[in-house]
Amino acid sequence: MNRLLCTLAVALALTSCNRNTLYSHYEHIPIEGWERSDTLNFRLTDIPQTGTYTEELGLRISTAFPYTALTLIVSQQAKASDLERTDTLTARLTDDDGNLNGQGGIDHHQYAFTLSAVKLQQGDTLTIAVRHAMRRESLPGICELGITVAQPDVQSFNLQ
C-alpha cells in the first residue's frame, strides 16, 4: 500500500510540473476484478481555449493480471466541438517472452498509452468513457486507470 501511495505521489508531482496538463485523473478499480459492465467515466469541463489536445491513458496493474494484452473501448464526446468517437485500444503489456513491459516494481506495473489528439472548442466539455472488451467478464489485477489531457506546448514547435 505504501508503494502505491508513493507511486501516486510521484506521478502527481510530475504531472503538476507540466503547465500544459489540463486534466489528470485516475479511477481506482477493485483488485479482485473489473467487471465488463463497469464503465469508467472522465469529464473535463470548461476547455480554456480552442485547440488540439493530446490524450494519454494510464494503466496500473498487478501481477495478478492474467493476460499479455488488454483491449479497451474508449468513447469520447464533446458537444461544442461536434466530437463523437469510439476507438479500440489494444494495450500490449508484455514482451515476446511474457515479461511485463511497464515501469514498476515486483508486484505492480504502470503503463501509458497515447490516444488520438482531439480538437476542442473553448468552453467545451470533454467526456471520456472507458470499458474493457475482454472475453472474461471480470478482469482481476487492474488497479487503476486514468486519463491525462494536455495542450501541446506551442513554443516547442520551432518553424525554420
DSSP file with accessible surface (Angstrom, degrees, kcal/mol):
  #  RESIDUE AA STRUCTURE BP1 BP2  ACC     N-H-->O    O-->H-N    N-H-->O    O-->H-N    TCO  KAPPA ALPHA  PHI   PSI    X-CA   Y-CA   Z-CA
    1    1 A M     >        0   0  165      0, 0.0     4,-2.2     0, 0.0     5,-0.2   0.000 360.0 360.0 360.0 -41.9    0.0    0.0    0.0
    2    2 A N  H  >  +     0   0  128      1,-0.2     4,-2.5     2,-0.2     5,-0.2   0.889 360.0  53.1 -63.2 -38.1    2.8    2.4    0.8
    3    3 A R  H  > S+     0   0  133      2,-0.2     4,-2.5     1,-0.2    -1,-0.2   0.913 109.1  49.3 -62.6 -41.6    4.5    1.7   -2.5
    4    4 A L  H  > S+     0   0   41      2,-0.2     4,-2.5     1,-0.2    -2,-0.2   0.923 111.4  48.8 -64.8 -42.9    1.2    2.5   -4.3
    5    5 A L  H  X S+     0   0   91     -4,-2.2     4,-2.5     2,-0.2    -2,-0.2   0.904 111.8  49.2 -64.7 -39.3    0.8    5.8   -2.4
    6    6 A C  H  X S+     0   0   81     -4,-2.5     4,-2.4     2,-0.2    -2,-0.2   0.920 111.2  49.6 -65.7 -42.1    4.5    6.8   -3.2
    7    7 A T  H  X S+     0   0   55     -4,-2.5     4,-2.5     1,-0.2    -2,-0.2   0.927 112.0  48.4 -62.3 -43.0    4.0    6.0   -6.9
    8    8 A L  H  X S+     0   0   51     -4,-2.5     4,-2.5     1,-0.2    -2,-0.2   0.916 110.6  51.1 -64.6 -40.4    0.8    8.1   -6.9
    9    9 A A  H  X S+     0   0   58     -4,-2.5     4,-2.3     2,-0.2    -2,-0.2   0.915 111.3  47.3 -64.3 -42.3    2.5   11.0   -5.2
   10   10 A V  H  X S+     0   0   87     -4,-2.4     4,-2.6     2,-0.2     5,-0.2   0.930 111.7  50.8 -64.7 -43.5    5.4   11.0   -7.6
   11   11 A A  H  X S+     0   0   19     -4,-2.5     4,-2.3     1,-0.2    -2,-0.2   0.919 111.5  47.8 -62.0 -41.7    3.0   10.8  -10.6
   12   12 A L  H  X S+     0   0   98     -4,-2.5     4,-2.6     2,-0.2    -1,-0.2   0.908 111.2  50.9 -65.9 -39.9    1.0   13.7   -9.3
   13   13 A A  H  X S+     0   0   51     -4,-2.3     4,-0.9    -5,-0.2    -2,-0.2   0.923 112.5  45.8 -64.0 -43.0    4.2   15.7   -8.6
   14   14 A L  H  < S+     0   0  122     -4,-2.6     4,-0.4     1,-0.2     3,-0.4   0.899 114.1  48.6 -67.3 -39.4    5.5   15.1  -12.2
   15   15 A T  H >< S+     0   0   38     -4,-2.3     3,-1.5    -5,-0.2     6,-0.3   0.908 106.6  55.9 -67.8 -39.6    2.1   15.9  -13.7
   16   16 A S  H 3< S+     0   0   92     -4,-2.6    -1,-0.2     1,-0.3    -2,-0.2   0.747  99.3  62.2 -68.6 -18.2    1.7   19.1  -11.7
   17   17 A C  T 3< S+     0   0  101     -4,-0.9     2,-0.8    -3,-0.4    -1,-0.3   0.668  86.5  83.4 -78.6 -15.8    5.0   20.4  -13.1
   18   18 A N    X   -     0   0   72     -3,-1.5     3,-1.4    -4,-0.4    -1,-0.1  -0.786  62.0-167.0 -92.3 108.5    3.6   20.3  -16.6
   19   19 A R  T 3  S+     0   0  236     -2,-0.8    -1,-0.2     1,-0.3    -3,-0.0   0.649  84.3  63.8 -70.9 -14.1    1.7   23.6  -17.2
   20   20 A N  T 3  S+     0   0   49    130,-0.1   131,-2.4    -3,-0.0     2,-0.5   0.604  76.8 103.6 -84.9 -11.8    0.2   22.2  -20.4
   21   21 A T  E <   +A  150   0A  31     -3,-1.4   129,-0.3    -6,-0.3     3,-0.1  -0.610  41.0 173.5 -75.2 121.2   -1.7   19.4  -18.4
   22   22 A L  E     +     0   0A  57    127,-2.6     2,-0.3    -2,-0.5   128,-0.2   0.725  66.7  13.4 -96.1 -28.2   -5.3   20.4  -18.1
   23   23 A Y  E     +A  149   0A  42    126,-1.8   126,-2.7    21,-0.1    -1,-0.3  -0.983  54.5 166.3-153.6 134.0   -6.7   17.2  -16.6
   24   24 A S  E     +A  148   0A  37     -2,-0.3     2,-0.3   124,-0.2   124,-0.2  -0.865  17.5 154.5-151.0 115.2   -5.2   14.2  -15.0
   25   25 A H  E     -A  147   0A  77    122,-2.2   122,-2.3    -2,-0.3     2,-0.4  -0.993  23.1-158.0-147.2 137.2   -7.3   11.8  -13.0
   26   26 A Y  E     -A  146   0A  42     -2,-0.3     2,-0.4   120,-0.3   120,-0.3  -0.911   9.8-147.8-113.7 142.1   -7.2    8.1  -12.1
   27   27 A E  E     -A  145   0A  67    118,-3.2   118,-1.9    -2,-0.4     2,-0.2  -0.924  19.8-126.7-106.6 133.3  -10.1    5.8  -11.1
   28   28 A H  E     -A  144   0A 122     -2,-0.4   116,-0.2   116,-0.2   115,-0.1  -0.558  21.4-159.7 -76.6 140.1   -9.5    3.0   -8.6
   29   29 A I        -     0   0    2    114,-3.1     5,-0.1    -2,-0.2   112,-0.1  -0.983  30.0-104.0-120.8 132.5  -10.6   -0.4   -9.8
   30   30 A P    >   -     0   0   57      0, 0.0     3,-1.8     0, 0.0   112,-0.3  -0.337  27.4-136.2 -56.8 128.8  -11.2   -3.2   -7.2
   31   31 A I  T 3  S+     0   0   73      1,-0.3   110,-2.3   110,-0.1   111,-0.2   0.781  99.3  66.3 -61.6 -26.4   -8.2   -5.6   -7.5
   32   32 A E  T 3  S-     0   0  146      1,-0.2    -1,-0.3   108,-0.2     2,-0.2   0.714 120.6 -34.4 -73.5 -15.3  -10.4   -8.6   -7.4
   33   33 A G    <   -     0   0    7     -3,-1.8     2,-0.7   109,-0.2    -1,-0.2  -0.588  38.9-133.1 160.7 137.6  -11.9   -7.7  -10.8
   34   34 A W  E     -E  139   0B   4    105,-1.9   105,-2.0    -2,-0.2     2,-0.1  -0.919  38.2-137.2 -99.8 113.2  -13.1   -5.1  -13.2
   35   35 A E  E >   -E  138   0B  70     -2,-0.7     3,-1.7   103,-0.2    97,-0.3  -0.457  10.9-127.0 -73.6 143.3  -16.5   -6.1  -14.5
   36   36 A R  T 3  S+     0   0   78    101,-2.2    -1,-0.1     1,-0.3    96,-0.1   0.838 110.8  55.0 -58.8 -31.6  -17.2   -5.7  -18.2
   37   37 A S  T 3  S+     0   0   93    100,-0.2     2,-0.9    94,-0.1    -1,-0.3   0.569  85.5  96.4 -80.7  -7.3  -20.3   -3.7  -17.4
   38   38 A D    <   -     0   0   77     -3,-1.7     2,-0.4    94,-0.0    94,-0.3  -0.744  58.7-167.9 -89.5 105.3  -18.4   -1.2  -15.3
   39   39 A T        -     0   0   58     -2,-0.9     2,-0.5    92,-0.1    92,-0.2  -0.770  13.9-140.1 -93.1 133.5  -17.6    1.8  -17.4
   40   40 A L  E     -F  130   0C  21     90,-3.2    90,-2.7    -2,-0.4     2,-0.4  -0.828  20.3-157.7 -93.2 129.0  -15.1    4.4  -16.1
   41   41 A N  E     -F  129   0C  97     -2,-0.5     2,-0.4    88,-0.2    88,-0.2  -0.910  12.4-175.4-115.5 136.4  -16.1    7.9  -16.8
   42   42 A F  E     -F  128   0C   4     86,-3.0    86,-3.0    -2,-0.4     2,-0.4  -0.981   5.3-168.4-127.6 138.9  -13.8   11.0  -17.0
   43   43 A R  E     -F  127   0C 151     -2,-0.4     2,-0.6    84,-0.2    84,-0.2  -0.972   9.3-171.9-138.2 119.1  -15.1   14.6  -17.5
   44   44 A L  E     -F  126   0C  19     82,-3.0    82,-2.9    -2,-0.4     2,-0.3  -0.951  19.8-163.9-109.0 116.6  -13.1   17.7  -18.3
   45   45 A T        +     0   0   81     -2,-0.6    80,-0.2    80,-0.2    79,-0.1  -0.686  55.2  17.1-104.6 156.3  -15.2   20.8  -18.2
   46   46 A D  S    S-     0   0  120     77,-0.5    -1,-0.2    -2,-0.3    79,-0.2   0.951  72.5-143.2  54.8  65.0  -14.7   24.3  -19.5
   47   47 A I        -     0   0    0     77,-2.3    76,-3.5    74,-0.3    77,-0.2  -0.355  10.5-138.5 -55.1 127.6  -11.9   23.8  -22.0
   48   48 A P  S    S-     0   0   64      0, 0.0     2,-0.3     0, 0.0    -1,-0.1   0.801  72.0  -1.4 -68.8 -31.7   -9.8   27.0  -21.7
   49   49 A Q  S    S-     0   0   92     72,-0.1     2,-0.2    73,-0.0    71,-0.1  -0.994  79.1 -92.1-157.0 155.0   -9.1   27.7  -25.3
   50   50 A T  S    S+     0   0   73     -2,-0.3     2,-0.3    -3,-0.1    71,-0.2  -0.461  72.1  98.7 -66.6 136.1   -9.8   26.3  -28.8
   51   51 A G  E    S-B  120   0A  22     69,-2.3    69,-2.9    -2,-0.2     2,-0.5  -0.978  73.2 -63.0 169.8-177.1   -7.0   24.0  -30.0
   52   52 A T  E     -B  119   0A  62     -2,-0.3     2,-0.4    67,-0.2    67,-0.3  -0.852  47.6-164.1 -98.6 129.2   -5.7   20.5  -30.4
   53   53 A Y  E     -B  118   0A   0     65,-3.3    65,-2.6    -2,-0.5     2,-0.3  -0.877  11.8-135.1-117.2 144.2   -5.2   18.5  -27.2
   54   54 A T  E     - C   0 150A  61     96,-3.1    96,-2.4    -2,-0.4     2,-0.4  -0.704  18.4-156.7 -95.6 151.3   -3.3   15.3  -26.6
   55   55 A E  E     -BC 115 149A   2     60,-0.5    60,-2.8    -2,-0.3     2,-0.4  -0.977   8.3-171.9-130.8 143.1   -4.7   12.4  -24.6
   56   56 A E  E     -BC 114 148A  77     92,-2.3    92,-2.5    -2,-0.4     2,-0.5  -0.997  13.5-147.8-135.1 137.5   -3.0    9.7  -22.7
   57   57 A L  E     -BC 113 147A   0     56,-3.3    56,-2.8    -2,-0.4     2,-0.4  -0.925  16.5-159.0-104.2 124.3   -4.4    6.6  -21.0
   58   58 A G  E     -BC 112 146A   1     88,-2.7    88,-2.6    -2,-0.5     2,-0.4  -0.832   8.1-171.6-104.1 144.6   -2.6    5.4  -17.9
   59   59 A L  E     -BC 111 145A   0     52,-2.4    52,-2.9    -2,-0.4     2,-0.5  -1.000  10.5-168.5-139.3 133.7   -2.9    1.9  -16.5
   60   60 A R  E     +BC 110 144A   7     84,-2.6    83,-2.6    -2,-0.4    84,-1.6  -0.992  17.9 173.8-123.8 124.5   -1.6    0.3  -13.3
   61   61 A I  E     -BC 109 142A   1     48,-2.7    48,-2.8    -2,-0.5    81,-0.2  -0.882  22.0-137.7-126.7 160.6   -1.8   -3.4  -13.0
   62   62 A S  E >   -B  108   0A  11     79,-3.2     3,-1.9    -2,-0.3    46,-0.2  -0.613  39.7 -98.2-105.6 173.5   -0.6   -6.0  -10.5
   63   63 A T  T 3  S+     0   0   88     44,-1.4    45,-0.1     1,-0.3    44,-0.0   0.593 115.1  78.4 -69.4  -6.2    1.0   -9.4  -11.3
   64   64 A A  T 3   +     0   0   55     43,-0.3    -1,-0.3    77,-0.1    78,-0.1   0.615  63.8 109.7 -77.0  -9.1   -2.5  -10.9  -10.8
   65   65 A F    <   -     0   0   17     -3,-1.9    76,-0.2    76,-0.4    74,-0.0  -0.527  59.7-157.1 -69.6 123.0   -3.5   -9.7  -14.3
   66   66 A P        +     0   0   66      0, 0.0     2,-0.2     0, 0.0    -1,-0.1   0.458  58.1  71.1 -88.3   1.2   -3.7  -13.0  -16.3
   67   67 A Y        -     0   0   87      1,-0.1     3,-0.1     2,-0.0    -2,-0.0  -0.717  68.7-135.0-119.3 167.0   -3.2  -11.7  -19.9
   68   68 A T  S    S+     0   0   72     -2,-0.2    25,-2.9     1,-0.1    26,-1.1   0.595  92.3  22.3 -91.0 -14.1   -0.4  -10.3  -22.1
   69   69 A A  E     -G   92   0C  22     23,-0.3     2,-0.4    24,-0.2    23,-0.2  -0.959  65.4-143.8-148.2 164.0   -2.7   -7.6  -23.5
   70   70 A L  E     -G   91   0C   0     21,-2.1    21,-3.5    -2,-0.3     2,-0.5  -0.999   9.8-149.9-134.6 128.5   -5.8   -5.6  -22.6
   71   71 A T  E     -G   90   0C  36     -2,-0.4    62,-2.8    19,-0.2     2,-0.4  -0.899  20.4-175.9-103.2 126.1   -8.4   -4.4  -25.1
   72   72 A L  E     -GH  89 132C   0     17,-3.3    17,-3.0    -2,-0.5     2,-0.6  -0.929  22.7-142.6-121.9 145.9  -10.2   -1.3  -24.2
   73   73 A I  E     -GH  88 131C  21     58,-3.0    58,-1.8    -2,-0.4     2,-0.6  -0.939  20.4-168.2-104.8 121.1  -13.1    0.6  -25.8
   74   74 A V  E     -GH  87 130C   1     13,-3.1    13,-2.9    -2,-0.6     2,-0.4  -0.950   3.3-172.9-116.2 113.5  -12.6    4.4  -25.4
   75   75 A S  E     -GH  86 129C  39     54,-2.8    54,-2.8    -2,-0.6     2,-0.4  -0.894   3.2-171.0-108.0 137.3  -15.6    6.6  -26.3
   76   76 A Q  E     +GH  85 128C   5      9,-3.4     9,-2.4    -2,-0.4     2,-0.3  -0.972   6.6 179.1-130.2 144.2  -15.3   10.4  -26.4
   77   77 A Q  E     +GH  84 127C  78     50,-2.2    50,-2.8    -2,-0.4     2,-0.3  -0.992  11.3 166.9-146.4 134.4  -17.8   13.1  -26.7
   78   78 A A  E   > -G   83   0C   1      5,-2.3     5,-2.7    -2,-0.3     4,-0.3  -0.890  16.9-162.2-144.6 111.0  -17.6   16.9  -26.8
   79   79 A K  T > 5S+     0   0  170     46,-0.5     3,-1.5    -2,-0.3    -1,-0.1   0.928  87.1  48.4 -65.9 -48.2  -20.8   18.7  -28.0
   80   80 A A  T 3 5S+     0   0   67      1,-0.3    -1,-0.2    45,-0.2    42,-0.1   0.834 115.7  46.3 -64.2 -29.3  -19.4   22.1  -28.9
   81   81 A S  T 3 5S-     0   0   23     44,-0.2    -1,-0.3    40,-0.1    -2,-0.2   0.404 108.5-125.6 -91.4   0.8  -16.6   20.5  -30.9
   82   82 A D  T < 5 +     0   0  152     -3,-1.5     2,-0.5    -4,-0.3    -3,-0.2   0.892  56.4 156.0  55.1  41.6  -19.1   18.1  -32.6
   83   83 A L  E   < +G   78   0C  28     -5,-2.7    -5,-2.3     2,-0.0     2,-0.3  -0.886  13.2 153.2-103.7 124.1  -16.9   15.2  -31.4
   84   84 A E  E     +G   77   0C 158     -2,-0.5     2,-0.3    -7,-0.2    -7,-0.2  -0.833  20.4 151.5-147.5 107.3  -18.3   11.8  -31.0
   85   85 A R  E     -G   76   0C  66     -9,-2.4    -9,-3.4    -2,-0.3     2,-0.4  -0.998  28.8-163.2-143.6 143.3  -15.8    9.0  -31.4
   86   86 A T  E     -G   75   0C  89     -2,-0.3     2,-0.3   -11,-0.2   -11,-0.2  -0.998  17.4-179.7-128.6 125.9  -15.2    5.4  -30.2
   87   87 A D  E     -G   74   0C  53    -13,-2.9   -13,-3.1    -2,-0.4     2,-0.5  -0.897  23.0-134.3-121.8 154.6  -11.8    3.8  -30.5
   88   88 A T  E     -G   73   0C  94     -2,-0.3     2,-0.5   -15,-0.2   -15,-0.2  -0.940  19.2-164.8-108.2 126.7  -10.5    0.4  -29.6
   89   89 A L  E     -G   72   0C  30    -17,-3.0   -17,-3.3    -2,-0.5     2,-0.7  -0.962   6.3-163.7-112.9 121.1   -7.1    0.3  -27.8
   90   90 A T  E     -G   71   0C  91     -2,-0.5     2,-0.8   -19,-0.2   -19,-0.2  -0.930  13.1-159.9-103.4 109.1   -5.2   -2.9  -27.6
   91   91 A A  E     -G   70   0C   0    -21,-3.5   -21,-2.1    -2,-0.7     2,-0.5  -0.814   5.6-149.4 -95.6 109.0   -2.6   -2.4  -24.9
   92   92 A R  E     +G   69   0C 114     -2,-0.8   -23,-0.3   -23,-0.2   -24,-0.0  -0.690  18.1 177.9 -78.7 124.0    0.3   -4.8  -25.1
   93   93 A L        +     0   0    0    -25,-2.9     8,-2.9    -2,-0.5     9,-0.6   0.552  57.0  44.3-107.2 -12.5    1.5   -5.4  -21.6
   94   94 A T  B    S-I  100   0D   6    -26,-1.1     6,-0.2     6,-0.3     2,-0.1  -0.892  74.2-119.6-130.0 163.1    4.3   -8.0  -22.1
   95   95 A D    >   -     0   0   54      4,-2.4     3,-1.9    -2,-0.3    -2,-0.1  -0.232  51.6 -81.9 -86.9-174.3    7.2   -8.6  -24.4
   96   96 A D  T 3  S+     0   0  147      1,-0.3    -1,-0.1     2,-0.1    -2,-0.0   0.736 130.9  53.8 -64.1 -22.1    7.5  -11.7  -26.6
   97   97 A D  T 3  S-     0   0  136      2,-0.1    -1,-0.3     0, 0.0     0, 0.0   0.384 121.0-104.9 -92.5   1.4    8.9  -13.7  -23.7
   98   98 A G  S <  S+     0   0   45     -3,-1.9     2,-0.3     1,-0.3    -2,-0.1   0.533  72.8 142.3  89.3   6.1    6.0  -12.8  -21.4
   99   99 A N        -     0   0   94      1,-0.1    -4,-2.4     2,-0.0    -1,-0.3  -0.640  59.7-105.3 -82.1 138.2    7.9  -10.3  -19.3
  100  100 A L  B     -I   94   0D  54     -2,-0.3    -6,-0.3    -6,-0.2    -1,-0.1  -0.379  25.7-158.3 -63.8 134.1    5.8   -7.2  -18.2
  101  101 A N        +     0   0   84     -8,-2.9    -7,-0.1    -2,-0.1    -1,-0.1   0.728  56.7  99.6 -82.7 -28.2    6.8   -4.1  -20.2
  102  102 A G  S    S-     0   0   16     -9,-0.6     2,-0.2     1,-0.1     9,-0.2  -0.041  78.0-102.0 -66.3 164.9    5.6   -1.5  -17.8
  103  103 A Q  E    S+D  110   0A 154      7,-2.1     7,-3.6     6,-0.0     2,-0.3  -0.580  72.3  76.2 -79.7 147.8    7.5    0.6  -15.3
  104  104 A G  E     -D  109   0A  64      5,-0.2     5,-0.2    -2,-0.2     2,-0.0  -0.917  69.4 -65.7 146.9-169.4    7.3   -0.5  -11.7
  105  105 A G        -     0   0   33      3,-0.9     0, 0.0    -2,-0.3     0, 0.0   0.133  66.5 -62.6 -99.0-149.2    8.4   -2.9   -9.1
  106  106 A I  S    S+     0   0  147      1,-0.2     3,-0.1     3,-0.0    -2,-0.0   0.889 127.5  21.2 -72.3 -41.2    7.9   -6.5   -8.3
  107  107 A D  S    S+     0   0   65      1,-0.1   -44,-1.4   -45,-0.1     2,-0.4   0.574 120.1  48.1-112.3  -9.3    4.2   -6.6   -7.9
  108  108 A H  E     -B   62   0A  56    -46,-0.2    -3,-0.9   -45,-0.1     2,-0.3  -0.993  57.4-171.2-134.5 144.0    2.8   -3.5   -9.7
  109  109 A H  E     -BD  61 104A  27    -48,-2.8   -48,-2.7    -2,-0.4     2,-0.4  -0.978   9.4-149.4-135.5 145.8    3.5   -2.1  -13.1
  110  110 A Q  E     -BD  60 103A  48     -7,-3.6    -7,-2.1    -2,-0.3     2,-0.3  -0.929  13.8-175.8-120.1 140.2    2.5    1.2  -14.8
  111  111 A Y  E     -B   59   0A  17    -52,-2.9   -52,-2.4    -2,-0.4     2,-0.4  -0.922  11.9-157.8-131.1 155.2    1.8    1.9  -18.4
  112  112 A A  E     -B   58   0A  58     -2,-0.3     2,-0.4   -54,-0.2   -54,-0.2  -0.997   9.8-172.7-135.6 130.1    1.0    4.9  -20.6
  113  113 A F  E     -B   57   0A  36    -56,-2.8   -56,-3.3    -2,-0.4     2,-0.3  -0.989  21.7-129.0-125.9 129.1   -0.7    4.7  -23.9
  114  114 A T  E     -B   56   0A 114     -2,-0.4   -58,-0.2   -58,-0.2     2,-0.2  -0.589  22.0-161.4 -78.8 130.2   -1.2    7.7  -26.3
  115  115 A L  E     -B   55   0A  20    -60,-2.8   -60,-0.5    -2,-0.3    -1,-0.0  -0.512  37.8 -73.1 -96.9 175.8   -4.7    8.2  -27.6
  116  116 A S  E     -     0   0A  52     -2,-0.2    -1,-0.2   -62,-0.1     2,-0.1  -0.351  51.1-105.4 -70.5 152.5   -5.5   10.3  -30.6
  117  117 A A  E     -     0   0A  54    -63,-0.1     2,-0.4    -3,-0.1   -63,-0.2  -0.457  37.0-151.7 -72.3 148.1   -5.3   14.1  -30.5
  118  118 A V  E     -B   53   0A   3    -65,-2.6   -65,-3.3    -2,-0.1     2,-0.6  -0.969  11.1-134.5-126.6 142.4   -8.7   15.9  -30.3
  119  119 A K  E     -B   52   0A 158     -2,-0.4     2,-0.3   -67,-0.3   -67,-0.2  -0.861  32.7-177.8 -94.5 123.5   -9.7   19.3  -31.5
  120  120 A L  E     -B   51   0A   0    -69,-2.9   -69,-2.3    -2,-0.6     2,-0.3  -0.896  20.7-129.2-124.3 153.8  -11.8   21.1  -28.8
  121  121 A Q    >   -     0   0   82     -2,-0.3     3,-2.1   -71,-0.2   -74,-0.3  -0.706  39.0 -90.1 -99.7 150.8  -13.5   24.4  -28.6
  122  122 A Q  T 3  S+     0   0  136     -2,-0.3    -1,-0.1     1,-0.3     3,-0.1  -0.315 114.1  17.6 -57.4 135.5  -13.2   26.9  -25.8
  123  123 A G  T 3  S+     0   0   40    -76,-3.5   -77,-0.5     1,-0.2    -1,-0.3   0.344  95.9 136.6  83.6  -5.2  -15.8   26.3  -23.1
  124  124 A D    <   -     0   0    9     -3,-2.1   -77,-2.3   -77,-0.2     2,-0.4  -0.172  50.0-133.2 -70.1 164.8  -16.5   22.8  -24.3
  125  125 A T        -     0   0   37    -80,-0.2     2,-0.5   -79,-0.2   -46,-0.5  -0.992  14.0-154.9-120.7 127.3  -16.8   19.7  -22.0
  126  126 A L  E     -F   44   0C   1    -82,-2.9   -82,-3.0    -2,-0.4     2,-0.5  -0.905   8.3-169.1-104.8 125.2  -15.0   16.5  -23.0
  127  127 A T  E     -FH  43  77C  38    -50,-2.8   -50,-2.2    -2,-0.5     2,-0.4  -0.966   2.3-172.5-115.2 128.7  -16.4   13.3  -21.7
  128  128 A I  E     -FH  42  76C   4    -86,-3.0   -86,-3.0    -2,-0.5     2,-0.4  -0.986   1.7-170.2-123.3 128.2  -14.4   10.1  -22.0
  129  129 A A  E     -FH  41  75C  22    -54,-2.8   -54,-2.8    -2,-0.4     2,-0.4  -0.966   4.5-170.6-119.3 134.1  -15.8    6.6  -21.1
  130  130 A V  E     +FH  40  74C   0    -90,-2.7   -90,-3.2    -2,-0.4     2,-0.3  -0.988  11.9 161.2-129.0 132.3  -13.5    3.5  -20.9
  131  131 A R  E     - H   0  73C 102    -58,-1.8   -58,-3.0    -2,-0.4     2,-0.2  -0.962  37.4-108.9-140.9 158.0  -14.6   -0.1  -20.6
  132  132 A H  E     - H   0  72C   0     -2,-0.3   -60,-0.2   -94,-0.3   -94,-0.0  -0.580  15.1-161.7 -88.6 154.1  -12.8   -3.4  -21.2
  133  133 A A        +     0   0   42    -62,-2.8     2,-0.2    -2,-0.2   -61,-0.1  -0.199  42.4 134.7-125.3  39.0  -13.7   -5.6  -24.2
  134  134 A M        -     0   0   25      2,-0.2   -64,-0.0   -63,-0.2    -2,-0.0  -0.514  64.1-120.4 -87.2 158.8  -12.1   -8.8  -23.0
  135  135 A R  S    S+     0   0  244     -2,-0.2     2,-0.2     3,-0.0    -1,-0.1   0.853  93.1  84.5 -66.3 -34.9  -13.8  -12.2  -23.2
  136  136 A R  S    S-     0   0  109      1,-0.1    -2,-0.2  -101,-0.0     3,-0.1  -0.504  76.1-143.0 -71.6 135.0  -13.6  -12.7  -19.5
  137  137 A E  S    S+     0   0   97     -2,-0.2  -101,-2.2     1,-0.2     2,-0.5   0.893  87.8  33.2 -66.7 -40.3  -16.5  -11.0  -17.6
  138  138 A S  E    S-E   35   0B  31   -103,-0.2  -103,-0.2  -102,-0.1    -1,-0.2  -0.977  72.7-156.0-124.4 124.5  -14.3   -9.9  -14.7
  139  139 A L  E >   -E   34   0B   0   -105,-2.0  -105,-1.9    -2,-0.5     3,-0.6  -0.868  10.7-157.2-103.0 114.0  -10.7   -9.0  -15.0
  140  140 A P  T 3   +     0   0   25      0, 0.0  -108,-0.2     0, 0.0  -109,-0.1  -0.475  67.5  39.2 -81.2 157.2   -8.5   -9.3  -11.9
  141  141 A G  T 3  S+     0   0    0   -110,-2.3   -79,-3.2     1,-0.2     2,-0.7   0.378  72.0 121.9  92.9  -4.7   -5.3   -7.4  -11.4
  142  142 A I  E <   + C   0  61A   0     -3,-0.6   -81,-0.3  -112,-0.3    -1,-0.2  -0.839  32.1 176.6 -92.3 121.3   -6.1   -4.0  -12.8
  143  143 A C  E     -     0   0A   5    -83,-2.6  -114,-3.1    -2,-0.7     2,-0.3   0.894  57.8  -4.8 -91.3 -47.5   -5.6   -1.4  -10.0
  144  144 A E  E     -AC  28  60A  19    -84,-1.6   -84,-2.6  -116,-0.2     2,-0.4  -0.994  48.6-163.0-150.4 152.3   -6.2    1.9  -11.6
  145  145 A L  E     +AC  27  59A   0   -118,-1.9  -118,-3.2    -2,-0.3     2,-0.3  -0.997  21.0 177.9-137.0 135.6   -6.9    3.5  -15.0
  146  146 A G  E     -AC  26  58A   0    -88,-2.6   -88,-2.7    -2,-0.4     2,-0.4  -0.920  21.8-141.9-138.8 164.9   -6.5    7.2  -15.7
  147  147 A I  E     -AC  25  57A   0   -122,-2.3  -122,-2.2    -2,-0.3     2,-0.4  -0.985  10.9-169.2-127.0 135.1   -6.8    9.9  -18.4
  148  148 A T  E     -AC  24  56A  21    -92,-2.5   -92,-2.3    -2,-0.4     2,-0.4  -0.996   3.5-168.9-123.5 131.0   -4.5   12.8  -18.9
  149  149 A V  E     +AC  23  55A   1   -126,-2.7  -127,-2.6    -2,-0.4  -126,-1.8  -0.981  14.1 170.5-120.2 129.9   -5.4   15.6  -21.3
  150  150 A A  E     -AC  21  54A  12    -96,-2.4   -96,-3.1    -2,-0.4  -129,-0.2  -0.962  32.3-128.2-138.5 154.9   -2.8   18.2  -22.3
  151  151 A Q        -     0   0   33   -131,-2.4   -98,-0.2    -2,-0.3     3,-0.1  -0.892  39.7-110.6-100.3 130.1   -2.4   21.0  -24.7
  152  152 A P        -     0   0   41      0, 0.0     2,-0.7     0, 0.0     3,-0.1  -0.268  35.7-102.9 -59.2 146.6    0.8   20.8  -26.7
  153  153 A D    >   -     0   0   65      1,-0.2     3,-1.3     2,-0.1     4,-0.4  -0.614  28.6-158.6 -73.1 111.0    3.4   23.5  -25.9
  154  154 A V  G >  S+     0   0  107     -2,-0.7     3,-1.4     1,-0.3    -1,-0.2   0.867  89.2  59.6 -61.9 -33.7    3.1   26.0  -28.8
  155  155 A Q  G 3  S+     0   0  172      1,-0.3    -1,-0.3    -3,-0.1    -2,-0.1   0.723  92.7  66.9 -69.6 -19.3    6.6   27.3  -28.1
  156  156 A S  G <  S+     0   0   76     -3,-1.3     2,-1.1     1,-0.1    -1,-0.3   0.645  82.2  83.1 -78.4 -12.3    8.2   23.8  -28.7
  157  157 A F    <   -     0   0  135     -3,-1.4     2,-0.8    -4,-0.4    -1,-0.1  -0.776  62.8-177.8 -93.2  98.7    7.2   24.0  -32.4
  158  158 A N        -     0   0  117     -2,-1.1     2,-0.5     2,-0.0    -3,-0.1  -0.852  11.2-156.9-102.2 108.2   10.0   26.0  -33.9
  159  159 A L              0   0  163     -2,-0.8    -2,-0.0     0, 0.0     0, 0.0  -0.725 360.0 360.0 -87.6 124.3    9.4   26.5  -37.7
  160  160 A Q              0   0  210     -2,-0.5    -2,-0.0     0, 0.0     0, 0.0  -0.925 360.0 360.0-128.7 360.0   12.7   27.2  -39.6
